[in-house]
């Protein structure tokens, strides 16, 4: 059974979405060192990337869909 998303996870996911310069560029560019770095470490080491995946249902390196509401 999956645990409910906590307020702390929501805050971490929002940081990843709006403030993390590495993740922001990785989502925008979809190539290069930042993209590779985020894609390689997000699930294993970064708690912000993990929270982003739980809250938004996609990995931190994946582009934000244009139809997604801006948080």
PyMOL commands that set and color helices and strands:
alter all, ss='L'
color gray80, all
select helices_A, chain A and resi 7-18+21-29+32-41+47-56
alter helices_A, ss='H'
color red, helices_A
deselect
rebuild
show_as cartoon
